[in-house]
Amino acid sequence: MTTREFNFDGLVGPTHNYSGLSYGNVASAKNQGAIANPRRAALQGLAKMKQLADLGFGQGVLAPVARPDLDALRKVGFTGSDAEVVSRAAKEAPALLASAHSASSMWTANAATVSASADTADGKVHFTPANLNNKFHRSIEHPTTARILKAVFPGERFVHHDALPACPQFGDEGAANHTRLTRAYGEPGVELFVYGCSGFDLSQPAPKKFPARQTLEASQAVARLHGLDGSRGLAVFAQQNPDVIDAGVFHNDVIAVGNGPVLFHHQAAFLRTAELLRTLREKIGERFASVEVPTSEVSVEDAVQSYLFNSQLLTKQDGSMMLVVPSECDANIRVKDYLARLVESGGPIAEVRVMDLRESMMNGGGPACLRLRVELNDAEAKAVNPAVLMSDTLHATLSAWVAQHYRDRVTGDDLADPALITEARTALDELTRILKLGSVYAFQR
Ligand code: SUG
């Protein structure tokens, strides 16, 4: 039986826009008010999926949640017809209108935390959708995300939990703060949960400027739910360095990425680095390798600007590793030079591949944000809804679907256009048929 990693990328939805909704995310703030191109954004994402599928990696696609979310606006007091709700929100609360339109579900690293069956006490793959409690526009994703995950991973091999209680003490951002390390796929591993602060013990270190979105207690709850009790896989909890959160590292995957026995991370990523690396070496054994990037070579600021660590670290068929980085890494001379030295060094990372994901990057979402990793053995892979697995045909179908339904320009003003509601619904209704998801959207139920 073979076990391999699949990446499930989020498809960018038709209302992709730049509204500066994510305080603490430097790119989101910087690009507030910029003109978005949803069509280009979706095609960039599909091109990444296609490239990785062509290289032989397991690749799937996750549908976006439906936007605008008019129910979310009705819940906060906007009444009347759909068009009236949108026009009142545009006048009285533009930030709420933007929240209801955000295409943020594209960043599926935040969709859920996933534990491999090799790690869990009951030998099943576990999913906990992230409550994304720190930002209103993201906190309204999980009900639909949960339905989509159930439609993609059906049957008894998969266990779907509810999102954690929706309060800041249980703030949970999903796989963006979770990395699975293992000697080899299919073997029990260490699930590394990285949190920003304690939700209950306020005497613990915490960032001073920007919010810590993930709490220790949320990470512990997910580990308990998934049965990571050490009988097979083991949960390890480590705190993010609060200073890097204040420098714009709003998720751990902006400063570290792991795969197999390798952890690629910045020197300043964690609060107690030496202790963490010792634990990982002890649990994973000799093959564990830390590739630590020193501040003297790449500053935290360059890491945040280039998204060097928001890369995909993938094991190729020959066993060597490849790093998929955004083109912003190529444009930053210090990062580019570092990557050249990294490949020459003869370490575990043998290749770097650059991809253009600019539309997503302008909202702070790089290659790693756009994908949810799921390790699957043969039997589990067979149980996945086959309509979501990337192929030449699916890529062509989805590209044509995007070309037919997506605008190439969306500004803040466009969000008040009621025509966007119908356009998005028509597109997504058709998408659920292409991906054979059933009626996952509220407007279909
Ligand atoms: O939650 N940006 C997302 C980016 C998420 C990146 N994901 C990971 N690092 N895994 C966020 O901050 C910006 C939307 C706007 O400003 O319009 C936004 O939601």
Residues whose N, C-alpha, C, O or C-beta is under 5 A from the ligand:
A	BS01	SUG	N17 Y18 S19 G20 L21 S22 N25 S28 S104 W107 A109 N110 A176 H251 D253 N363 G364 G365 C369
